[in-house]
Amino acid sequence: MTGQSWGLVGAPNARELGGLVGADGRRVRVGQLIRTPALGRLTDDDLPVLAKLGPACVLDLRAPAEIEVAPADRLAGEPPVVCLPVHDPEHPVFTYVSAVLLGHDLDSYAELARQGTAGAMAAIYRWFVTGKSARVGFAEAVRLAAQPENLPLVYHCSAGKDRTGWLTVILLTALGVDEATVRAEYLRNNELTESLRVVIVEAMRRRQPELDVDAVLPVLEVRAEYLDAGYDEVRRVHGSFDAYLRDGLGLTDETLSALRAHLLE
């Protein structure tokens, strides 16, 4: 079993990372790392599925302002929730994605659409590597995942594809999963959310008949060029991903060893 999708109606791109091959041929332990979008749209039928996972901790990468305007997460049981905001108010893409998902008016983002949302998304991935709140949030997220009392760990942002996607890149790379597998796991988002994208775009077209779909799609998808922008920034600033983990995120040998000890079979 590799990267099983959990079939959650309200979170179609929710999936776990178990089964992927990491360091020394050891596989990521099943049912321990679960990536999801925000959980406010889970259905009643989704909750028993989430309950079977038995999350010991839920990590939310959204900023408080994002959480306030979104439906409250629906959780099974009462796992502790840790909020580690990875957010930069200088980058309007963060609020643009939320506005699209929540059906809000996009008129105030006309300039962003004019400049190009695909380019803005790539810029966000570069910021993931160098931005202060990104480095702090992602580093602390890895430290949480390295502590067995937090496993199984459910982690999410808004759409569960960008901040959640880059954290997944960090975790899997730290666990020794090869880049081709990491890339394939990242790109799975588009397959899993294809029908959701159609629904979102059609709903937006009803509200805004003049909608520029080409301006919206880049924030509803993941693209290889976004991931490449992150990888390129890692190489530019740190030279290698290992140096990024240690120097950019400040992760110690002890933390990285603990991560592998608890999450690899």
N, C-alpha and C positions, 0 to 999 in steps of 0.2 A: 504494500500500500504506500503510495507516494502522493503527498499533497492532497489528501482527500477533501473534496468539497462536501460541505455538510447539508446542502440542499435547503438552506433556510430561505423561505419565500421572501422575507423582509430584509435579507442580507445575502443576495445571490452569490457574491464573490467571497463569502466567508469560507475559509478553508484552513486546514492544519498543515504543518510542515513535516509531519512524521513520515519516515521512510526514505527521505532524501539521503544520499550517501555523502558523508562528511569525512573528517580526518581519519586516516588509517583504515578506510573502508567501513568505518562504523556508521550506522544509520542514525538519523535523528529520531529520537524516541517518539513513539506514536502518542498523540493526544496531549502533548505538553505545550506546544506553541500554536496558538490559534489566532489567525489574523482575520479581522472583520471590518466592515464599515461601521459607522455609528449604529447603535442597536435600537434606536427609537421607533423603527418601522417593523420590528419583529411582530409576527402574528401570534395569536394564542397557540397555534399548532407548533410554532417555532420554539416556544419556551421549553417544552419537555426535551427537545433535541439539545438545546443549550444546557439544560440541567444535567443531561447524561455526561456532558463534558466535565462537569464539576469544577468550573474555574475557581482557583484559589485566589486570584487577583485579576482585576480588570484595569488596563492601562489606557487612558484617554489622552491622545496627543493634541486635542483641540484646545484653543484658547477659551477662557470663560465667556467671551462675547459670542463665540460660535455656539457654545453649549446652551446659552440662554435662549437663542432664537430657534433651536432645533427641538424636536420631540424628545422628551426624556428617555434615556436608555431604559429598555426593558430587560431586566436581569432575572435569572433563575437563582433563587436564594438571595443571600446578602453578602456577596464577596466584597472585600474592600476594593474601593476604586481609587486609583492614583492618577492624578492629573499632572501631566508633564507637557505644558504648552510648547509646541513647536510652531511658532507663528511670528510673522513679521508684518506689522501694519503698513509698512512701506510697500509691500507687495500686494496689489489689489486682487491677484489671482486667488488668494485664500478666501476672501469674502465672495468673490465671483463664483467659485465652485459651490459654496454654500447657497448662494442666491439661486443658482441654477437648480440645485437639488430641491430647494424649498419652494420653488415657483415664484420667487420674488421678482420685482421689476428690474430689468437690466439696463434701463436707460442711462443710469449713472456710469455705466461701464463702456460707453460708446468709444471713448478714447482707447481703452484697452483693446477692444475689438479691432479698432483701426490699426493699432500698432502690431497686432498679431498675437493671438492667445497661445499659439504653438511656441513662439519665441519666448513668451512670458513663462510658459511652463518649463522650458529648458532652463531659464534663469533661476527658477525656484529650486531646481535640482542642484544647480551650482551653489545656491545659498544653503541648501541642506548641509553641504560640506563645510562651509566657512561661517555661516551665521551663528551668532552667539547662542541664541535660544535653541537653535538646532543642535549645536554641539553639546550643550548642557542636557537637553531633553533626551537625545539619542543615547548619550553616554549613561545617563541614569537608568534609561530603559534596559540597557544591556546588563547593568548591575542588578536590576530587579530580576531579570531572567536568569541570572547566575545563582540566585538564591532559591533553594529547593522549596522553601515555604510559600513561594509565589507561583508554583507550578501545580496544575496547568495555568498558563498565563494567556488571557485573551487581551489583545491589543488592537486599538483602532484609532482612526481620525474621523473625518466626515464621510468621504466616499470610500475609504479603505483601500486606496490605490497609490497615493503619492507619498505622504508622510509614512503611512503604514507600509507602503512598498519599499521605501528606502530603509526603514528600520529592518524590514525583512532581509534586504540585501546585506545590511550590516551583520545581522544575527547569523545568517547562513554562511557568509564569508568567514566570520569568526569561528564557525563550527567546521570550517574546512571544506564546505561544499564548493565545487568548481564553478567558474564564472558562467559557463554555458548552461548549467542547470539553474543557477540563480536567475539568469536572464529569462529562461523559459518559464520559470515560476512567476516572475514579475509580469510577463506578457499574458499569462493565463487570464488576467483580469478581463481582457476584452471579450474573450470567448464566453466567460461566465456572466457578463453583464450585457450581452448583445441585445436581448429582448428588453431589458430595462432602459437602455439608451433609446430604443425606438419609442417606447412609451413616453419618456421624458421629452424627446424632441417633438413628438406629435402634440403633447400637452402644451408645450411652449408655442408651437405654431398656431394652436387655437387661440391662445392669448395674444400672440403677436404674429399676425399673418405675414409681416414683412421680415420675419426672423432670418438672420444670416446664419444658416446651419454651420457653415464653414468656420464661423467664429466660436461656435458652441462646442462642436465635436472635440476639439483638442483638449478641453477640460473634462470631458466625459470619458476619455480613453487614456490608456497608457501607451507610450510609443517608445520604440527603441532609441530614438534620438534624445528623449528625456533622460533615460538611463545612461546613455553615452555621455551626456552633459555632466552628470554626476561623477561618472568614472573619470572623465577627462579632468575635472576639477581636482579630484583626489590625486591624480598623477601630477598635475601642475603644481599643487601646493605641497604635497607630501612625498611624491615620488612613487609610493606604493600603497596598496590598501592596508597592509600590515602597519606601516608607519602612520597612516590615518587613524587606525584603531588606537594606537599607542600615544601618538603625539597630538593628533587632532581631537580625539575623544578622551584622552587621558586614561585609557583602560590599562590596568596593570596585568602582569603575567598571572598574578593570583586570580584576578577576575576572569580572564580568558580561560585559564585552566579549569576553574570552577564551572564555567559555562559548558565546556566540553564534558566535564565529569558528570554533570547532571542531565545533559540533554543529548548525549550520544550513547547509544547502546554499547 
